[in-house]
Amino acid sequence: RNLQSQAADLERAGRPVQQALVDQLNDLRDQQHKLQADIAGYQAARVKAEAGFAEDRVRVQRLTQ
């Protein structure tokens, strides 16, 4: 089971969720947001590189004709 399920089970049972578990969940959410931002940055860099490559290819084709 994952941490979120454990916390939900505790809450449904009316028991307090341990702070360590809450902290772990918060850390994982922070990591997830950072990774999503990293992925977005890599995707933007890829799009930029692909556009640059396409421009270079057109330039080479013009020069070799």
mmCIF file of the N, C-alpha and C atoms, coordinates in Angstrom:
data_MODEL
# 
_entry.id   MODEL 
# 
loop_
_atom_site.group_PDB 
_atom_site.id 
_atom_site.type_symbol 
_atom_site.label_atom_id 
_atom_site.label_alt_id 
_atom_site.label_comp_id 
_atom_site.label_asym_id 
_atom_site.label_entity_id 
_atom_site.label_seq_id 
_atom_site.pdbx_PDB_ins_code 
_atom_site.Cartn_x 
_atom_site.Cartn_y 
_atom_site.Cartn_z 
_atom_site.occupancy 
_atom_site.B_iso_or_equiv 
_atom_site.pdbx_formal_charge 
_atom_site.auth_seq_id 
_atom_site.auth_comp_id 
_atom_site.auth_asym_id 
_atom_site.auth_atom_id 
_atom_site.pdbx_PDB_model_num 
ATOM 1   N N  . ARG A 1 1  ? 0.829   -1.209 0.000   1.00 0.00 ? 1  ARG A N  1 
ATOM 2   C CA . ARG A 1 1  ? 0.000   0.000  0.000   1.00 0.00 ? 1  ARG A CA 1 
ATOM 3   C C  . ARG A 1 1  ? 0.855   1.246  0.000   1.00 0.00 ? 1  ARG A C  1 
ATOM 4   N N  . ASN A 1 2  ? 0.305   2.301  -0.537  1.00 0.00 ? 2  ASN A N  1 
ATOM 5   C CA . ASN A 1 2  ? 1.097   3.524  -0.565  1.00 0.00 ? 2  ASN A CA 1 
ATOM 6   C C  . ASN A 1 2  ? 0.800   4.397  0.653   1.00 0.00 ? 2  ASN A C  1 
ATOM 7   N N  . LEU A 1 3  ? 1.615   5.415  0.822   1.00 0.00 ? 3  LEU A N  1 
ATOM 8   C CA . LEU A 1 3  ? 1.509   6.284  1.998   1.00 0.00 ? 3  LEU A CA 1 
ATOM 9   C C  . LEU A 1 3  ? 0.177   7.012  2.051   1.00 0.00 ? 3  LEU A C  1 
ATOM 10  N N  . GLN A 1 4  ? -0.315  7.433  0.904   1.00 0.00 ? 4  GLN A N  1 
ATOM 11  C CA . GLN A 1 4  ? -1.583  8.160  0.873   1.00 0.00 ? 4  GLN A CA 1 
ATOM 12  C C  . GLN A 1 4  ? -2.724  7.257  1.329   1.00 0.00 ? 4  GLN A C  1 
ATOM 13  N N  . SER A 1 5  ? -2.700  6.003  0.938   1.00 0.00 ? 5  SER A N  1 
ATOM 14  C CA . SER A 1 5  ? -3.724  5.054  1.378   1.00 0.00 ? 5  SER A CA 1 
ATOM 15  C C  . SER A 1 5  ? -3.652  4.833  2.881   1.00 0.00 ? 5  SER A C  1 
ATOM 16  N N  . GLN A 1 6  ? -2.437  4.743  3.390   1.00 0.00 ? 6  GLN A N  1 
ATOM 17  C CA . GLN A 1 6  ? -2.273  4.562  4.836   1.00 0.00 ? 6  GLN A CA 1 
ATOM 18  C C  . GLN A 1 6  ? -2.858  5.739  5.595   1.00 0.00 ? 6  GLN A C  1 
ATOM 19  N N  . ALA A 1 7  ? -2.574  6.949  5.131   1.00 0.00 ? 7  ALA A N  1 
ATOM 20  C CA . ALA A 1 7  ? -3.096  8.144  5.797   1.00 0.00 ? 7  ALA A CA 1 
ATOM 21  C C  . ALA A 1 7  ? -4.614  8.180  5.716   1.00 0.00 ? 7  ALA A C  1 
ATOM 22  N N  . ALA A 1 8  ? -5.162  7.833  4.560   1.00 0.00 ? 8  ALA A N  1 
ATOM 23  C CA . ALA A 1 8  ? -6.617  7.824  4.400   1.00 0.00 ? 8  ALA A CA 1 
ATOM 24  C C  . ALA A 1 8  ? -7.258  6.790  5.315   1.00 0.00 ? 8  ALA A C  1 
ATOM 25  N N  . ASP A 1 9  ? -6.651  5.620  5.422   1.00 0.00 ? 9  ASP A N  1 
ATOM 26  C CA . ASP A 1 9  ? -7.185  4.580  6.312   1.00 0.00 ? 9  ASP A CA 1 
ATOM 27  C C  . ASP A 1 9  ? -7.207  5.058  7.757   1.00 0.00 ? 9  ASP A C  1 
ATOM 28  N N  . LEU A 1 10 ? -6.143  5.715  8.175   1.00 0.00 ? 10 LEU A N  1 
ATOM 29  C CA . LEU A 1 10 ? -6.088  6.233  9.545   1.00 0.00 ? 10 LEU A CA 1 
ATOM 30  C C  . LEU A 1 10 ? -7.176  7.281  9.772   1.00 0.00 ? 10 LEU A C  1 
ATOM 31  N N  . GLU A 1 11 ? -7.357  8.178  8.817   1.00 0.00 ? 11 GLU A N  1 
ATOM 32  C CA . GLU A 1 11 ? -8.375  9.216  8.960   1.00 0.00 ? 11 GLU A CA 1 
ATOM 33  C C  . GLU A 1 11 ? -9.771  8.610  9.017   1.00 0.00 ? 11 GLU A C  1 
ATOM 34  N N  . ARG A 1 12 ? -10.040 7.630  8.165   1.00 0.00 ? 12 ARG A N  1 
ATOM 35  C CA . ARG A 1 12 ? -11.360 6.983  8.168   1.00 0.00 ? 12 ARG A CA 1 
ATOM 36  C C  . ARG A 1 12 ? -11.623 6.264  9.481   1.00 0.00 ? 12 ARG A C  1 
ATOM 37  N N  . ALA A 1 13 ? -10.556 5.749  10.076  1.00 0.00 ? 13 ALA A N  1 
ATOM 38  C CA . ALA A 1 13 ? -10.694 5.040  11.352  1.00 0.00 ? 13 ALA A CA 1 
ATOM 39  C C  . ALA A 1 13 ? -10.778 6.013  12.524  1.00 0.00 ? 13 ALA A C  1 
ATOM 40  N N  . GLY A 1 14 ? -10.682 7.313  12.238  1.00 0.00 ? 14 GLY A N  1 
ATOM 41  C CA . GLY A 1 14 ? -10.758 8.307  13.302  1.00 0.00 ? 14 GLY A CA 1 
ATOM 42  C C  . GLY A 1 14 ? -9.484  8.417  14.112  1.00 0.00 ? 14 GLY A C  1 
ATOM 43  N N  . ARG A 1 15 ? -8.407  7.892  13.573  1.00 0.00 ? 15 ARG A N  1 
ATOM 44  C CA . ARG A 1 15 ? -7.127  7.945  14.278  1.00 0.00 ? 15 ARG A CA 1 
ATOM 45  C C  . ARG A 1 15 ? -6.268  9.052  13.683  1.00 0.00 ? 15 ARG A C  1 
ATOM 46  N N  . PRO A 1 16 ? -5.419  9.643  14.482  1.00 0.00 ? 16 PRO A N  1 
ATOM 47  C CA . PRO A 1 16 ? -4.570  10.715 13.956  1.00 0.00 ? 16 PRO A CA 1 
ATOM 48  C C  . PRO A 1 16 ? -3.503  10.154 13.011  1.00 0.00 ? 16 PRO A C  1 
ATOM 49  N N  . VAL A 1 17 ? -3.194  10.952 12.016  1.00 0.00 ? 17 VAL A N  1 
ATOM 50  C CA . VAL A 1 17 ? -2.130  10.591 11.083  1.00 0.00 ? 17 VAL A CA 1 
ATOM 51  C C  . VAL A 1 17 ? -0.827  11.106 11.672  1.00 0.00 ? 17 VAL A C  1 
ATOM 52  N N  . GLN A 1 18 ? 0.143   10.221 11.795  1.00 0.00 ? 18 GLN A N  1 
ATOM 53  C CA . GLN A 1 18 ? 1.428   10.602 12.382  1.00 0.00 ? 18 GLN A CA 1 
ATOM 54  C C  . GLN A 1 18 ? 2.092   11.693 11.549  1.00 0.00 ? 18 GLN A C  1 
ATOM 55  N N  . GLN A 1 19 ? 2.725   12.628 12.238  1.00 0.00 ? 19 GLN A N  1 
ATOM 56  C CA . GLN A 1 19 ? 3.373   13.746 11.552  1.00 0.00 ? 19 GLN A CA 1 
ATOM 57  C C  . GLN A 1 19 ? 4.443   13.264 10.576  1.00 0.00 ? 19 GLN A C  1 
ATOM 58  N N  . ALA A 1 20 ? 5.131   12.193 10.919  1.00 0.00 ? 20 ALA A N  1 
ATOM 59  C CA . ALA A 1 20 ? 6.164   11.658 10.021  1.00 0.00 ? 20 ALA A CA 1 
ATOM 60  C C  . ALA A 1 20 ? 5.548   11.237 8.686   1.00 0.00 ? 20 ALA A C  1 
ATOM 61  N N  . LEU A 1 21 ? 4.355   10.661 8.737   1.00 0.00 ? 21 LEU A N  1 
ATOM 62  C CA . LEU A 1 21 ? 3.669   10.242 7.516   1.00 0.00 ? 21 LEU A CA 1 
ATOM 63  C C  . LEU A 1 21 ? 3.235   11.463 6.707   1.00 0.00 ? 21 LEU A C  1 
ATOM 64  N N  . VAL A 1 22 ? 2.720   12.466 7.391   1.00 0.00 ? 22 VAL A N  1 
ATOM 65  C CA . VAL A 1 22 ? 2.329   13.713 6.724   1.00 0.00 ? 22 VAL A CA 1 
ATOM 66  C C  . VAL A 1 22 ? 3.549   14.355 6.070   1.00 0.00 ? 22 VAL A C  1 
ATOM 67  N N  . ASP A 1 23 ? 4.663   14.378 6.787   1.00 0.00 ? 23 ASP A N  1 
ATOM 68  C CA . ASP A 1 23 ? 5.895   14.957 6.247   1.00 0.00 ? 23 ASP A CA 1 
ATOM 69  C C  . ASP A 1 23 ? 6.370   14.200 5.009   1.00 0.00 ? 23 ASP A C  1 
ATOM 70  N N  . GLN A 1 24 ? 6.287   12.876 5.056   1.00 0.00 ? 24 GLN A N  1 
ATOM 71  C CA . GLN A 1 24 ? 6.694   12.068 3.904   1.00 0.00 ? 24 GLN A CA 1 
ATOM 72  C C  . GLN A 1 24 ? 5.818   12.384 2.697   1.00 0.00 ? 24 GLN A C  1 
ATOM 73  N N  . LEU A 1 25 ? 4.513   12.472 2.935   1.00 0.00 ? 25 LEU A N  1 
ATOM 74  C CA . LEU A 1 25 ? 3.594   12.783 1.841   1.00 0.00 ? 25 LEU A CA 1 
ATOM 75  C C  . LEU A 1 25 ? 3.900   14.159 1.248   1.00 0.00 ? 25 LEU A C  1 
ATOM 76  N N  . ASN A 1 26 ? 4.154   15.127 2.109   1.00 0.00 ? 26 ASN A N  1 
ATOM 77  C CA . ASN A 1 26 ? 4.482   16.471 1.629   1.00 0.00 ? 26 ASN A CA 1 
ATOM 78  C C  . ASN A 1 26 ? 5.783   16.474 0.834   1.00 0.00 ? 26 ASN A C  1 
ATOM 79  N N  . ASP A 1 27 ? 6.781   15.737 1.317   1.00 0.00 ? 27 ASP A N  1 
ATOM 80  C CA . ASP A 1 27 ? 8.054   15.641 0.597   1.00 0.00 ? 27 ASP A CA 1 
ATOM 81  C C  . ASP A 1 27 ? 7.858   15.011 -0.780  1.00 0.00 ? 27 ASP A C  1 
ATOM 82  N N  . LEU A 1 28 ? 7.038   13.962 -0.826  1.00 0.00 ? 28 LEU A N  1 
ATOM 83  C CA . LEU A 1 28 ? 6.782   13.297 -2.104  1.00 0.00 ? 28 LEU A CA 1 
ATOM 84  C C  . LEU A 1 28 ? 6.042   14.216 -3.068  1.00 0.00 ? 28 LEU A C  1 
ATOM 85  N N  . ARG A 1 29 ? 5.099   14.984 -2.554  1.00 0.00 ? 29 ARG A N  1 
ATOM 86  C CA . ARG A 1 29 ? 4.387   15.943 -3.415  1.00 0.00 ? 29 ARG A CA 1 
ATOM 87  C C  . ARG A 1 29 ? 5.346   17.004 -3.946  1.00 0.00 ? 29 ARG A C  1 
ATOM 88  N N  . ASP A 1 30 ? 6.236   17.482 -3.072  1.00 0.00 ? 30 ASP A N  1 
ATOM 89  C CA . ASP A 1 30 ? 7.227   18.473 -3.509  1.00 0.00 ? 30 ASP A CA 1 
ATOM 90  C C  . ASP A 1 30 ? 8.134   17.893 -4.598  1.00 0.00 ? 30 ASP A C  1 
ATOM 91  N N  . GLN A 1 31 ? 8.566   16.653 -4.401  1.00 0.00 ? 31 GLN A N  1 
ATOM 92  C CA . GLN A 1 31 ? 9.413   15.995 -5.401  1.00 0.00 ? 31 GLN A CA 1 
ATOM 93  C C  . GLN A 1 31 ? 8.665   15.843 -6.723  1.00 0.00 ? 31 GLN A C  1 
ATOM 94  N N  . GLN A 1 32 ? 7.388   15.476 -6.619  1.00 0.00 ? 32 GLN A N  1 
ATOM 95  C CA . GLN A 1 32 ? 6.575   15.303 -7.818  1.00 0.00 ? 32 GLN A CA 1 
ATOM 96  C C  . GLN A 1 32 ? 6.471   16.616 -8.591  1.00 0.00 ? 32 GLN A C  1 
ATOM 97  N N  . HIS A 1 33 ? 6.223   17.716 -7.887  1.00 0.00 ? 33 HIS A N  1 
ATOM 98  C CA . HIS A 1 33 ? 6.121   19.016 -8.551  1.00 0.00 ? 33 HIS A CA 1 
ATOM 99  C C  . HIS A 1 33 ? 7.449   19.411 -9.199  1.00 0.00 ? 33 HIS A C  1 
ATOM 100 N N  . LYS A 1 34 ? 8.555   19.134 -8.500  1.00 0.00 ? 34 LYS A N  1 
ATOM 101 C CA . LYS A 1 34 ? 9.869   19.455 -9.065  1.00 0.00 ? 34 LYS A CA 1 
ATOM 102 C C  . LYS A 1 34 ? 10.131  18.626 -10.320 1.00 0.00 ? 34 LYS A C  1 
ATOM 103 N N  . LEU A 1 35 ? 9.798   17.344 -10.257 1.00 0.00 ? 35 LEU A N  1 
ATOM 104 C CA . LEU A 1 35 ? 10.009  16.487 -11.422 1.00 0.00 ? 35 LEU A CA 1 
ATOM 105 C C  . LEU A 1 35 ? 9.141   16.918 -12.598 1.00 0.00 ? 35 LEU A C  1 
ATOM 106 N N  . GLN A 1 36 ? 7.903   17.324 -12.307 1.00 0.00 ? 36 GLN A N  1 
ATOM 107 C CA . GLN A 1 36 ? 7.032   17.804 -13.379 1.00 0.00 ? 36 GLN A CA 1 
ATOM 108 C C  . GLN A 1 36 ? 7.606   19.067 -14.018 1.00 0.00 ? 36 GLN A C  1 
ATOM 109 N N  . ALA A 1 37 ? 8.157   19.952 -13.196 1.00 0.00 ? 37 ALA A N  1 
ATOM 110 C CA . ALA A 1 37 ? 8.788   21.163 -13.724 1.00 0.00 ? 37 ALA A CA 1 
ATOM 111 C C  . ALA A 1 37 ? 10.024  20.805 -14.550 1.00 0.00 ? 37 ALA A C  1 
ATOM 112 N N  . ASP A 1 38 ? 10.811  19.848 -14.075 1.00 0.00 ? 38 ASP A N  1 
ATOM 113 C CA . ASP A 1 38 ? 11.988  19.395 -14.826 1.00 0.00 ? 38 ASP A CA 1 
ATOM 114 C C  . ASP A 1 38 ? 11.580  18.832 -16.182 1.00 0.00 ? 38 ASP A C  1 
ATOM 115 N N  . ILE A 1 39 ? 10.541  18.007 -16.183 1.00 0.00 ? 39 ILE A N  1 
ATOM 116 C CA . ILE A 1 39 ? 10.057  17.406 -17.431 1.00 0.00 ? 39 ILE A CA 1 
ATOM 117 C C  . ILE A 1 39 ? 9.608   18.491 -18.399 1.00 0.00 ? 39 ILE A C  1 
ATOM 118 N N  . ALA A 1 40 ? 8.875   19.478 -17.892 1.00 0.00 ? 40 ALA A N  1 
ATOM 119 C CA . ALA A 1 40 ? 8.421   20.577 -18.750 1.00 0.00 ? 40 ALA A CA 1 
ATOM 120 C C  . ALA A 1 40 ? 9.614   21.321 -19.346 1.00 0.00 ? 40 ALA A C  1 
ATOM 121 N N  . GLY A 1 41 ? 10.646  21.529 -18.545 1.00 0.00 ? 41 GLY A N  1 
ATOM 122 C CA . GLY A 1 41 ? 11.848  22.191 -19.050 1.00 0.00 ? 41 GLY A CA 1 
ATOM 123 C C  . GLY A 1 41 ? 12.547  21.369 -20.118 1.00 0.00 ? 41 GLY A C  1 
ATOM 124 N N  . TYR A 1 42 ? 12.643  20.061 -19.902 1.00 0.00 ? 42 TYR A N  1 
ATOM 125 C CA . TYR A 1 42 ? 13.275  19.189 -20.894 1.00 0.00 ? 42 TYR A CA 1 
ATOM 126 C C  . TYR A 1 42 ? 12.464  19.162 -22.186 1.00 0.00 ? 42 TYR A C  1 
ATOM 127 N N  . GLN A 1 43 ? 11.135  19.148 -22.048 1.00 0.00 ? 43 GLN A N  1 
ATOM 128 C CA . GLN A 1 43 ? 10.291  19.145 -23.240 1.00 0.00 ? 43 GLN A CA 1 
ATOM 129 C C  . GLN A 1 43 ? 10.453  20.447 -24.021 1.00 0.00 ? 43 GLN A C  1 
ATOM 130 N N  . ALA A 1 44 ? 10.539  21.567 -23.317 1.00 0.00 ? 44 ALA A N  1 
ATOM 131 C CA . ALA A 1 44 ? 10.736  22.857 -23.985 1.00 0.00 ? 44 ALA A CA 1 
ATOM 132 C C  . ALA A 1 44 ? 12.089  22.889 -24.689 1.00 0.00 ? 44 ALA A C  1 
ATOM 133 N N  . ALA A 1 45 ? 13.115  22.361 -24.044 1.00 0.00 ? 45 ALA A N  1 
ATOM 134 C CA . ALA A 1 45 ? 14.442  22.317 -24.659 1.00 0.00 ? 45 ALA A CA 1 
ATOM 135 C C  . ALA A 1 45 ? 14.432  21.428 -25.899 1.00 0.00 ? 45 ALA A C  1 
ATOM 136 N N  . ARG A 1 46 ? 13.686  20.343 -25.842 1.00 0.00 ? 46 ARG A N  1 
ATOM 137 C CA . ARG A 1 46 ? 13.600  19.439 -26.991 1.00 0.00 ? 46 ARG A CA 1 
ATOM 138 C C  . ARG A 1 46 ? 12.922  20.136 -28.169 1.00 0.00 ? 46 ARG A C  1 
ATOM 139 N N  . VAL A 1 47 ? 11.822  20.832 -27.881 1.00 0.00 ? 47 VAL A N  1 
ATOM 140 C CA . VAL A 1 47 ? 11.113  21.550 -28.944 1.00 0.00 ? 47 VAL A CA 1 
ATOM 141 C C  . VAL A 1 47 ? 12.039  22.585 -29.579 1.00 0.00 ? 47 VAL A C  1 
ATOM 142 N N  . LYS A 1 48 ? 12.779  23.298 -28.741 1.00 0.00 ? 48 LYS A N  1 
ATOM 143 C CA . LYS A 1 48 ? 13.709  24.315 -29.248 1.00 0.00 ? 48 LYS A CA 1 
ATOM 144 C C  . LYS A 1 48 ? 14.802  23.667 -30.102 1.00 0.00 ? 48 LYS A C  1 
ATOM 145 N N  . ALA A 1 49 ? 15.338  22.540 -29.636 1.00 0.00 ? 49 ALA A N  1 
ATOM 146 C CA . ALA A 1 49 ? 16.382  21.843 -30.391 1.00 0.00 ? 49 ALA A CA 1 
ATOM 147 C C  . ALA A 1 49 ? 15.839  21.327 -31.719 1.00 0.00 ? 49 ALA A C  1 
ATOM 148 N N  . GLU A 1 50 ? 14.617  20.801 -31.713 1.00 0.00 ? 50 GLU A N  1 
ATOM 149 C CA . GLU A 1 50 ? 14.019  20.303 -32.953 1.00 0.00 ? 50 GLU A CA 1 
ATOM 150 C C  . GLU A 1 50 ? 13.821  21.443 -33.949 1.00 0.00 ? 50 GLU A C  1 
ATOM 151 N N  . ALA A 1 51 ? 13.388  22.604 -33.448 1.00 0.00 ? 51 ALA A N  1 
ATOM 152 C CA . ALA A 1 51 ? 13.201  23.759 -34.328 1.00 0.00 ? 51 ALA A CA 1 
ATOM 153 C C  . ALA A 1 51 ? 14.542  24.204 -34.907 1.00 0.00 ? 51 ALA A C  1 
ATOM 154 N N  . GLY A 1 52 ? 15.570  24.230 -34.080 1.00 0.00 ? 52 GLY A N  1 
ATOM 155 C CA . GLY A 1 52 ? 16.902  24.595 -34.562 1.00 0.00 ? 52 GLY A CA 1 
ATOM 156 C C  . GLY A 1 52 ? 17.420  23.610 -35.595 1.00 0.00 ? 52 GLY A C  1 
ATOM 157 N N  . PHE A 1 53 ? 17.170  22.334 -35.364 1.00 0.00 ? 53 PHE A N  1 
ATOM 158 C CA . PHE A 1 53 ? 17.600  21.309 -36.315 1.00 0.00 ? 53 PHE A CA 1 
ATOM 159 C C  . PHE A 1 53 ? 16.875  21.484 -37.645 1.00 0.00 ? 53 PHE A C  1 
ATOM 160 N N  . ALA A 1 54 ? 15.581  21.766 -37.586 1.00 0.00 ? 54 ALA A N  1 
ATOM 161 C CA . ALA A 1 54 ? 14.812  21.960 -38.816 1.00 0.00 ? 54 ALA A CA 1 
ATOM 162 C C  . ALA A 1 54 ? 15.347  23.160 -39.596 1.00 0.00 ? 54 ALA A C  1 
ATOM 163 N N  . GLU A 1 55 ? 15.681  24.229 -38.899 1.00 0.00 ? 55 GLU A N  1 
ATOM 164 C CA . GLU A 1 55 ? 16.260  25.408 -39.563 1.00 0.00 ? 55 GLU A CA 1 
ATOM 165 C C  . GLU A 1 55 ? 17.604  25.061 -40.196 1.00 0.00 ? 55 GLU A C  1 
ATOM 166 N N  . ASP A 1 56 ? 18.427  24.322 -39.473 1.00 0.00 ? 56 ASP A N  1 
ATOM 167 C CA . ASP A 1 56 ? 19.736  23.921 -40.001 1.00 0.00 ? 56 ASP A CA 1 
ATOM 168 C C  . ASP A 1 56 ? 19.583  23.041 -41.236 1.00 0.00 ? 56 ASP A C  1 
ATOM 169 N N  . ARG A 1 57 ? 18.615  22.146 -41.218 1.00 0.00 ? 57 ARG A N  1 
ATOM 170 C CA . ARG A 1 57 ? 18.403  21.249 -42.348 1.00 0.00 ? 57 ARG A CA 1 
ATOM 171 C C  . ARG A 1 57 ? 17.994  22.044 -43.590 1.00 0.00 ? 57 ARG A C  1 
ATOM 172 N N  . VAL A 1 58 ? 17.107  23.017 -43.398 1.00 0.00 ? 58 VAL A N  1 
ATOM 173 C CA . VAL A 1 58 ? 16.698  23.863 -44.523 1.00 0.00 ? 58 VAL A CA 1 
ATOM 174 C C  . VAL A 1 58 ? 17.902  24.630 -45.064 1.00 0.00 ? 58 VAL A C  1 
ATOM 175 N N  . ARG A 1 59 ? 18.719  25.160 -44.174 1.00 0.00 ? 59 ARG A N  1 
ATOM 176 C CA . ARG A 1 59 ? 19.906  25.915 -44.584 1.00 0.00 ? 59 ARG A CA 1 
ATOM 177 C C  . ARG A 1 59 ? 20.870  25.020 -45.372 1.00 0.00 ? 59 ARG A C  1 
ATOM 178 N N  . VAL A 1 60 ? 21.101  23.813 -44.908 1.00 0.00 ? 60 VAL A N  1 
ATOM 179 C CA . VAL A 1 60 ? 22.000  22.881 -45.605 1.00 0.00 ? 60 VAL A CA 1 
ATOM 180 C C  . VAL A 1 60 ? 21.432  22.527 -46.974 1.00 0.00 ? 60 VAL A C  1 
ATOM 181 N N  . GLN A 1 61 ? 20.135  22.312 -47.049 1.00 0.00 ? 61 GLN A N  1 
ATOM 182 C CA . GLN A 1 61 ? 19.522  21.988 -48.342 1.00 0.00 ? 61 GLN A CA 1 
ATOM 183 C C  . GLN A 1 61 ? 19.698  23.138 -49.329 1.00 0.00 ? 61 GLN A C  1 
ATOM 184 N N  . ARG A 1 62 ? 19.538  24.379 -48.837 1.00 0.00 ? 62 ARG A N  1 
ATOM 185 C CA . ARG A 1 62 ? 19.720  25.537 -49.714 1.00 0.00 ? 62 ARG A CA 1 
ATOM 186 C C  . ARG A 1 62 ? 21.168  25.642 -50.191 1.00 0.00 ? 62 ARG A C  1 
ATOM 187 N N  . LEU A 1 63 ? 22.092  25.379 -49.295 1.00 0.00 ? 63 LEU A N  1 
ATOM 188 C CA . LEU A 1 63 ? 23.508  25.504 -49.643 1.00 0.00 ? 63 LEU A CA 1 
ATOM 189 C C  . LEU A 1 63 ? 23.985  24.411 -50.591 1.00 0.00 ? 63 LEU A C  1 
ATOM 190 N N  . THR A 1 64 ? 23.349  23.262 -50.561 1.00 0.00 ? 64 THR A N  1 
ATOM 191 C CA . THR A 1 64 ? 23.803  22.132 -51.383 1.00 0.00 ? 64 THR A CA 1 
ATOM 192 C C  . THR A 1 64 ? 23.043  22.009 -52.695 1.00 0.00 ? 64 THR A C  1 
ATOM 193 N N  . GLN A 1 65 ? 22.154  22.924 -52.969 1.00 0.00 ? 65 GLN A N  1 
ATOM 194 C CA . GLN A 1 65 ? 21.413  22.851 -54.238 1.00 0.00 ? 65 GLN A CA 1 
ATOM 195 C C  . GLN A 1 65 ? 22.154  23.544 -55.338 1.00 0.00 ? 65 GLN A C  1 
# 
